[in-house]
Amino acid sequence: MTLRKLKTTALWFALSGAMCFAGCSSSSPNQVAVTVVPVTALAVAGTVSTFSATVTGSTNIDSTWTCGYSYTPLPTTAVPNPKAVTGTCTSGGSLNGGSFGTWTTNQSTVNNVLTYTAPTQKNFPNPIPTLTFTATAAANNKKTGTATIALDTGIRVSMTPSTATAPVGLNPPQQIQFTANLPNNAPSGLTWLVTQPVVGDTTDFPNGAAPGAPTCSPNCGSISNVGVYTAPATMPTDTFPKSSGSTAATAAITVTVCGELAE
């Protein structure tokens, strides 16, 4: 009897161990994941960019796209260190005097494709935001993938010559021809301006962020609508807008040019 009980007990433990082993083992479930390609892009005005979102780990491969934006306002005297502004964006929506651009989505049996068209130069927002597109899996809304788009107007401006020296008081007055080079735009409808830099000024152009300073013409010379600068008869003594009463032998001026943007 004792031997039979021992055999029965041993068999029971063996079966229990086998049951526990079978019950404790498990296979890893499928993990839902969203892959977005590409993850970053530079979108020049008017160009088209394409992004794809692929869902794996589920038989439901659908996803939805949403858009967010972020930009930092230009500094001002009142707010010299502005904080970033964030929000949500919609196709064709407006921001900062321009547009976010437009986009469409197409969910297929393979992936969800977003086709983005950047705003035109004339409809470009300023300040320029950074856009973030997020694809969220329908199978698990906690699973996402993102693509970040940096917007670029595509405008590149250079001027020839970049520096020049003009004697004052000559008869006839000294003249210098400046030429604007815009490799991505036809140089049409250009506006020329002469200003004087303000030492220590961090908000006014040209030391600041925006070309808002009035012209100092004719005190610091004048410039024609085709970029011909004519030196003044006497040395400029005032620096706009802060009068310094300078009697230095030289004075600096800045020649700026702006033009119409393409549609």
C-alpha positions as YAML, in Angstrom:
chain: A
units: angstrom
residues:
- id: 1
  name: MET
  ca: [0.00, 0.00, 0.00]
- id: 2
  name: THR
  ca: [2.76, 2.34, 0.86]
- id: 3
  name: LEU
  ca: [4.55, 1.71, -2.46]
- id: 4
  name: ARG
  ca: [1.32, 2.26, -4.42]
- id: 5
  name: LYS
  ca: [0.72, 5.57, -2.61]
- id: 6
  name: LEU
  ca: [4.25, 6.68, -3.38]
- id: 7
  name: LYS
  ca: [3.81, 5.86, -7.08]
- id: 8
  name: THR
  ca: [0.46, 7.65, -7.17]
- id: 9
  name: THR
  ca: [1.90, 10.71, -5.46]
- id: 10
  name: ALA
  ca: [4.88, 10.78, -7.82]
- id: 11
  name: LEU
  ca: [2.57, 10.54, -10.83]
- id: 12
  name: TRP
  ca: [0.39, 13.34, -9.45]
- id: 13
  name: PHE
  ca: [3.35, 15.65, -9.00]
- id: 14
  name: ALA
  ca: [4.60, 14.82, -12.50]
- id: 15
  name: LEU
  ca: [1.21, 15.60, -14.03]
- id: 16
  name: SER
  ca: [0.88, 18.79, -11.96]
- id: 17
  name: GLY
  ca: [4.30, 19.94, -13.10]
- id: 18
  name: ALA
  ca: [3.44, 19.26, -16.71]
- id: 19
  name: MET
  ca: [0.15, 21.15, -16.39]
- id: 20
  name: CYS
  ca: [1.86, 24.11, -14.74]
- id: 21
  name: PHE
  ca: [4.52, 24.19, -17.42]
- id: 22
  name: ALA
  ca: [1.91, 24.12, -20.16]
- id: 23
  name: GLY
  ca: [-0.22, 26.72, -18.43]
- id: 24
  name: CYS
  ca: [2.66, 29.10, -17.70]
- id: 25
  name: SER
  ca: [4.05, 29.14, -21.21]
- id: 26
  name: SER
  ca: [2.70, 31.73, -23.68]
- id: 27
  name: SER
  ca: [3.43, 33.17, -27.10]
- id: 28
  name: SER
  ca: [3.97, 36.92, -27.51]
- id: 29
  name: PRO
  ca: [0.93, 38.67, -29.01]
- id: 30
  name: ASN
  ca: [1.34, 40.82, -32.12]
- id: 31
  name: GLN
  ca: [2.54, 44.33, -31.26]
- id: 32
  name: VAL
  ca: [0.82, 47.11, -33.22]
- id: 33
  name: ALA
  ca: [3.28, 49.58, -34.69]
- id: 34
  name: VAL
  ca: [3.06, 52.55, -37.09]
- id: 35
  name: THR
  ca: [5.94, 53.34, -39.42]
- id: 36
  name: VAL
  ca: [5.97, 56.68, -41.26]
- id: 37
  name: VAL
  ca: [8.30, 57.32, -44.20]
- id: 38
  name: PRO
  ca: [9.99, 59.77, -44.49]
- id: 39
  name: VAL
  ca: [10.18, 61.06, -40.92]
- id: 40
  name: THR
  ca: [11.46, 64.51, -41.96]
- id: 41
  name: ALA
  ca: [11.16, 66.61, -45.10]
- id: 42
  name: LEU
  ca: [11.97, 70.08, -46.43]
- id: 43
  name: ALA
  ca: [9.04, 71.50, -48.38]
- id: 44
  name: VAL
  ca: [9.84, 74.41, -50.68]
- id: 45
  name: ALA
  ca: [7.01, 76.76, -51.69]
- id: 46
  name: GLY
  ca: [4.60, 75.14, -54.13]
- id: 47
  name: THR
  ca: [6.24, 71.71, -54.11]
- id: 48
  name: VAL
  ca: [4.60, 68.36, -53.35]
- id: 49
  name: SER
  ca: [5.79, 65.89, -50.69]
- id: 50
  name: THR
  ca: [4.47, 62.38, -50.07]
- id: 51
  name: PHE
  ca: [4.39, 60.46, -46.78]
- id: 52
  name: SER
  ca: [3.26, 56.90, -46.10]
- id: 53
  name: ALA
  ca: [2.03, 55.34, -42.85]
- id: 54
  name: THR
  ca: [2.19, 51.56, -42.54]
- id: 55
  name: VAL
  ca: [0.52, 49.67, -39.68]
- id: 56
  name: THR
  ca: [1.89, 46.27, -38.65]
- id: 57
  name: GLY
  ca: [0.93, 43.80, -35.93]
- id: 58
  name: SER
  ca: [-2.80, 43.84, -36.71]
- id: 59
  name: THR
  ca: [-5.18, 42.75, -39.43]
- id: 60
  name: ASN
  ca: [-6.59, 46.29, -39.30]
- id: 61
  name: ILE
  ca: [-4.00, 48.37, -41.15]
- id: 62
  name: ASP
  ca: [-6.05, 51.59, -41.27]
- id: 63
  name: SER
  ca: [-4.70, 54.82, -39.80]
- id: 64
  name: THR
  ca: [-5.69, 58.47, -39.62]
- id: 65
  name: TRP
  ca: [-3.55, 61.58, -40.15]
- id: 66
  name: THR
  ca: [-3.61, 64.70, -37.98]
- id: 67
  name: CYS
  ca: [-1.54, 67.88, -38.19]
- id: 68
  name: GLY
  ca: [0.09, 70.12, -35.60]
- id: 69
  name: TYR
  ca: [2.23, 73.24, -35.93]
- id: 70
  name: SER
  ca: [4.82, 75.15, -33.93]
- id: 71
  name: TYR
  ca: [6.53, 78.50, -34.46]
- id: 72
  name: THR
  ca: [8.35, 81.11, -32.43]
- id: 73
  name: PRO
  ca: [7.12, 84.72, -32.81]
- id: 74
  name: LEU
  ca: [9.58, 87.42, -33.74]
- id: 75
  name: PRO
  ca: [11.18, 89.13, -30.74]
- id: 76
  name: THR
  ca: [10.00, 92.60, -29.79]
- id: 77
  name: THR
  ca: [11.13, 95.16, -27.28]
- id: 78
  name: ALA
  ca: [8.29, 94.13, -24.97]
- id: 79
  name: VAL
  ca: [8.90, 90.38, -25.48]
- id: 80
  name: PRO
  ca: [12.58, 89.88, -26.36]
- id: 81
  name: ASN
  ca: [12.42, 86.10, -25.78]
- id: 82
  name: PRO
  ca: [9.03, 84.90, -27.03]
- id: 83
  name: LYS
  ca: [7.84, 81.35, -26.35]
- id: 84
  name: ALA
  ca: [6.89, 78.87, -29.04]
- id: 85
  name: VAL
  ca: [3.27, 78.85, -30.19]
- id: 86
  name: THR
  ca: [1.66, 75.48, -30.94]
- id: 87
  name: GLY
  ca: [-1.70, 74.31, -32.28]
- id: 88
  name: THR
  ca: [-3.53, 72.08, -34.72]
- id: 89
  name: CYS
  ca: [-3.74, 72.69, -38.45]
- id: 90
  name: THR
  ca: [-6.18, 71.85, -41.21]
- id: 91
  name: SER
  ca: [-5.65, 71.55, -44.94]
- id: 92
  name: GLY
  ca: [-5.93, 75.01, -46.50]
- id: 93
  name: GLY
  ca: [-6.11, 76.68, -43.08]
- id: 94
  name: SER
  ca: [-4.60, 80.11, -42.39]
- id: 95
  name: LEU
  ca: [-1.80, 81.18, -40.04]
- id: 96
  name: ASN
  ca: [0.39, 84.28, -39.72]
- id: 97
  name: GLY
  ca: [-0.92, 85.91, -42.88]
- id: 98
  name: GLY
  ca: [-0.47, 82.78, -44.99]
- id: 99
  name: SER
  ca: [-1.52, 79.17, -45.37]
- id: 100
  name: PHE
  ca: [-0.50, 75.81, -43.91]
- id: 101
  name: GLY
  ca: [-0.62, 74.38, -47.41]
- id: 102
  name: THR
  ca: [-2.99, 71.63, -48.50]
- id: 103
  name: TRP
  ca: [-2.98, 67.86, -48.24]
- id: 104
  name: THR
  ca: [-4.98, 64.76, -49.09]
- id: 105
  name: THR
  ca: [-4.88, 61.22, -47.69]
- id: 106
  name: ASN
  ca: [-5.47, 57.85, -49.32]
- id: 107
  name: GLN
  ca: [-5.95, 54.69, -47.25]
- id: 108
  name: SER
  ca: [-5.15, 51.59, -49.31]
- id: 109
  name: THR
  ca: [-4.83, 47.90, -48.47]
- id: 110
  name: VAL
  ca: [-1.13, 48.47, -47.86]
- id: 111
  name: ASN
  ca: [-0.69, 51.90, -46.24]
- id: 112
  name: ASN
  ca: [-2.11, 55.38, -45.76]
- id: 113
  name: VAL
  ca: [-0.50, 57.94, -48.07]
- id: 114
  name: LEU
  ca: [-0.55, 61.67, -47.30]
- id: 115
  name: THR
  ca: [0.21, 64.01, -50.20]
- id: 116
  name: TYR
  ca: [1.22, 67.50, -49.04]
- id: 117
  name: THR
  ca: [1.46, 70.64, -51.17]
- id: 118
  name: ALA
  ca: [3.39, 73.54, -49.63]
- id: 119
  name: PRO
  ca: [1.90, 77.07, -49.85]
- id: 120
  name: THR
  ca: [2.95, 79.35, -52.66]
- id: 121
  name: GLN
  ca: [5.50, 82.08, -51.97]
- id: 122
  name: LYS
  ca: [2.79, 84.73, -52.00]
- id: 123
  name: ASN
  ca: [0.74, 82.72, -49.48]
- id: 124
  name: PHE
  ca: [3.63, 81.77, -47.18]
- id: 125
  name: PRO
  ca: [3.06, 82.35, -43.45]
- id: 126
  name: ASN
  ca: [5.43, 84.59, -41.50]
- id: 127
  name: PRO
  ca: [6.74, 83.55, -39.02]
- id: 128
  name: ILE
  ca: [7.11, 80.21, -40.75]
- id: 129
  name: PRO
  ca: [5.79, 77.24, -38.74]
- id: 130
  name: THR
  ca: [7.10, 73.70, -38.53]
- id: 131
  name: LEU
  ca: [4.40, 71.13, -39.32]
- id: 132
  name: THR
  ca: [4.13, 67.70, -37.70]
- id: 133
  name: PHE
  ca: [1.89, 65.06, -39.27]
- id: 134
  name: THR
  ca: [0.88, 62.18, -36.99]
- id: 135
  name: ALA
  ca: [-0.52, 58.85, -38.19]
- id: 136
  name: THR
  ca: [-2.58, 56.99, -35.56]
- id: 137
  name: ALA
  ca: [-3.38, 53.29, -35.90]
- id: 138
  name: ALA
  ca: [-7.08, 52.37, -35.91]
- id: 139
  name: ALA
  ca: [-6.22, 49.09, -34.17]
- id: 140
  name: ASN
  ca: [-4.63, 50.93, -31.23]
- id: 141
  name: ASN
  ca: [-4.93, 54.71, -30.92]
- id: 142
  name: LYS
  ca: [-1.90, 54.79, -28.63]
- id: 143
  name: LYS
  ca: [0.31, 53.69, -31.50]
- id: 144
  name: THR
  ca: [1.47, 56.55, -33.72]
- id: 145
  name: GLY
  ca: [4.14, 57.58, -36.18]
- id: 146
  name: THR
  ca: [5.15, 61.13, -37.08]
- id: 147
  name: ALA
  ca: [6.65, 63.13, -39.93]
- id: 148
  name: THR
  ca: [8.03, 66.65, -39.48]
- id: 149
  name: ILE
  ca: [7.99, 69.18, -42.32]
- id: 150
  name: ALA
  ca: [10.21, 72.27, -42.41]
- id: 151
  name: LEU
  ca: [8.80, 74.91, -44.76]
- id: 152
  name: ASP
  ca: [11.07, 76.95, -47.02]
- id: 153
  name: THR
  ca: [10.06, 79.87, -49.24]
- id: 154
  name: GLY
  ca: [12.85, 78.96, -51.65]
- id: 155
  name: ILE
  ca: [13.78, 82.64, -51.89]
- id: 156
  name: ARG
  ca: [17.50, 83.26, -52.07]
- id: 157
  name: VAL
  ca: [18.72, 86.83, -52.49]
- id: 158
  name: SER
  ca: [22.22, 88.14, -52.96]
- id: 159
  name: MET
  ca: [23.53, 91.52, -54.04]
- id: 160
  name: THR
  ca: [26.50, 92.57, -56.14]
- id: 161
  name: PRO
  ca: [28.65, 94.22, -54.94]
- id: 162
  name: SER
  ca: [28.17, 93.13, -51.32]
- id: 163
  name: THR
  ca: [30.21, 96.13, -50.05]
- id: 164
  name: ALA
  ca: [31.30, 99.38, -51.64]
- id: 165
  name: THR
  ca: [32.89, 102.74, -50.76]
- id: 166
  name: ALA
  ca: [31.38, 105.97, -52.07]
- id: 167
  name: PRO
  ca: [33.16, 109.35, -51.66]
- id: 168
  name: VAL
  ca: [30.83, 112.23, -50.81]
- id: 169
  name: GLY
  ca: [30.80, 115.81, -52.11]
- id: 170
  name: LEU
  ca: [31.90, 115.01, -55.67]
- id: 171
  name: ASN
  ca: [30.52, 116.85, -58.68]
- id: 172
  name: PRO
  ca: [28.97, 114.99, -60.36]
- id: 173
  name: PRO
  ca: [28.20, 112.76, -57.36]
- id: 174
  name: GLN
  ca: [29.64, 109.27, -57.08]
- id: 175
  name: GLN
  ca: [27.32, 106.54, -58.29]
- id: 176
  name: ILE
  ca: [27.42, 102.77, -57.71]
- id: 177
  name: GLN
  ca: [25.37, 100.15, -59.55]
- id: 178
  name: PHE
  ca: [23.94, 97.39, -57.34]
- id: 179
  name: THR
  ca: [22.48, 94.21, -58.83]
- id: 180
  name: ALA
  ca: [20.05, 91.87, -57.08]
- id: 181
  name: ASN
  ca: [20.39, 88.16, -57.75]
- id: 182
  name: LEU
  ca: [17.37, 85.93, -57.10]
- id: 183
  name: PRO
  ca: [18.20, 82.43, -58.42]
- id: 184
  name: ASN
  ca: [14.71, 81.03, -57.72]
- id: 185
  name: ASN
  ca: [12.72, 84.10, -58.77]
- id: 186
  name: ALA
  ca: [12.68, 86.54, -61.64]
- id: 187
  name: PRO
  ca: [14.01, 89.89, -60.30]
- id: 188
  name: SER
  ca: [10.85, 91.84, -61.17]
- id: 189
  name: GLY
  ca: [8.99, 94.49, -59.23]
- id: 190
  name: LEU
  ca: [12.01, 95.20, -57.02]
- id: 191
  name: THR
  ca: [11.98, 97.99, -54.45]
- id: 192
  name: TRP
  ca: [15.31, 99.51, -53.38]
- id: 193
  name: LEU
  ca: [15.93, 101.25, -50.07]
- id: 194
  name: VAL
  ca: [18.83, 102.88, -48.24]
- id: 195
  name: THR
  ca: [18.89, 102.89, -44.42]
- id: 196
  name: GLN
  ca: [21.42, 103.56, -41.69]
- id: 197
  name: PRO
  ca: [22.21, 100.84, -39.14]
- id: 198
  name: VAL
  ca: [21.53, 101.60, -35.50]
- id: 199
  name: VAL
  ca: [24.35, 100.49, -33.22]
- id: 200
  name: GLY
  ca: [23.05, 98.41, -30.32]
- id: 201
  name: ASP
  ca: [19.51, 98.22, -31.73]
- id: 202
  name: THR
  ca: [18.19, 94.63, -31.71]
- id: 203
  name: THR
  ca: [14.71, 95.22, -33.11]
- id: 204
  name: ASP
  ca: [15.04, 97.57, -36.09]
- id: 205
  name: PHE
  ca: [16.35, 96.54, -39.49]
- id: 206
  name: PRO
  ca: [19.10, 95.85, -40.47]
- id: 207
  name: ASN
  ca: [20.27, 94.76, -37.00]
- id: 208
  name: GLY
  ca: [16.87, 93.33, -36.13]
- id: 209
  name: ALA
  ca: [14.50, 90.86, -37.72]
- id: 210
  name: ALA
  ca: [12.30, 92.95, -40.01]
- id: 211
  name: PRO
  ca: [13.06, 95.57, -42.67]
- id: 212
  name: GLY
  ca: [10.93, 98.20, -41.03]
- id: 213
  name: ALA
  ca: [13.27, 101.19, -40.75]
- id: 214
  name: PRO
  ca: [12.37, 104.18, -42.94]
- id: 215
  name: THR
  ca: [14.81, 105.24, -45.62]
- id: 216
  name: CYS
  ca: [17.50, 107.77, -44.73]
- id: 217
  name: SER
  ca: [17.43, 109.17, -48.28]
- id: 218
  name: PRO
  ca: [18.50, 111.81, -49.24]
- id: 219
  name: ASN
  ca: [20.71, 112.50, -46.21]
- id: 220
  name: CYS
  ca: [22.65, 109.30, -46.74]
- id: 221
  name: GLY
  ca: [22.32, 109.26, -50.52]
- id: 222
  name: SER
  ca: [19.61, 107.90, -52.77]
- id: 223
  name: ILE
  ca: [19.02, 104.82, -54.89]
- id: 224
  name: SER
  ca: [17.05, 104.49, -58.10]
- id: 225
  name: ASN
  ca: [14.48, 101.85, -58.99]
- id: 226
  name: VAL
  ca: [17.17, 99.98, -60.96]
- id: 227
  name: GLY
  ca: [19.68, 99.87, -58.10]
- id: 228
  name: VAL
  ca: [21.91, 102.87, -58.89]
- id: 229
  name: TYR
  ca: [23.12, 104.46, -55.65]
- id: 230
  name: THR
  ca: [24.04, 108.16, -55.65]
- id: 231
  name: ALA
  ca: [26.26, 109.42, -52.81]
- id: 232
  name: PRO
  ca: [25.17, 112.52, -50.85]
- id: 233
  name: ALA
  ca: [26.84, 115.94, -51.07]
- id: 234
  name: THR
  ca: [27.86, 115.86, -47.39]
- id: 235
  name: MET
  ca: [28.65, 113.16, -44.86]
- id: 236
  name: PRO
  ca: [25.57, 111.86, -43.00]
- id: 237
  name: THR
  ca: [25.67, 112.87, -39.35]
- id: 238
  name: ASP
  ca: [22.52, 111.30, -37.94]
- id: 239
  name: THR
  ca: [21.72, 107.64, -37.46]
- id: 240
  name: PHE
  ca: [18.01, 106.95, -37.65]
- id: 241
  name: PRO
  ca: [16.14, 106.81, -35.39]
- id: 242
  name: LYS
  ca: [18.66, 107.72, -32.69]
- id: 243
  name: SER
  ca: [20.57, 110.94, -33.34]
- id: 244
  name: SER
  ca: [24.22, 110.57, -32.40]
- id: 245
  name: GLY
  ca: [25.53, 113.83, -33.82]
- id: 246
  name: SER
  ca: [28.45, 111.89, -35.26]
- id: 247
  name: THR
  ca: [31.21, 113.80, -37.05]
- id: 248
  name: ALA
  ca: [33.18, 110.68, -38.07]
- id: 249
  name: ALA
  ca: [35.04, 110.62, -41.37]
- id: 250
  name: THR
  ca: [33.01, 107.61, -42.55]
- id: 251
  name: ALA
  ca: [29.41, 106.50, -42.16]
- id: 252
  name: ALA
  ca: [27.77, 103.16, -42.89]
- id: 253
  name: ILE
  ca: [24.55, 102.75, -44.81]
- id: 254
  name: THR
  ca: [22.68, 99.63, -45.85]
- id: 255
  name: VAL
  ca: [21.18, 99.02, -49.27]
- id: 256
  name: THR
  ca: [18.20, 96.66, -49.19]
- id: 257
  name: VAL
  ca: [16.01, 95.24, -51.91]
- id: 258
  name: CYS
  ca: [12.66, 93.48, -51.89]
- id: 259
  name: GLY
  ca: [10.39, 92.27, -54.63]
- id: 260
  name: GLU
  ca: [7.01, 90.81, -55.43]
- id: 261
  name: LEU
  ca: [6.52, 87.14, -54.61]
- id: 262
  name: ALA
  ca: [5.39, 84.61, -57.12]
- id: 263
  name: GLU
  ca: [1.84, 83.23, -56.98]
...
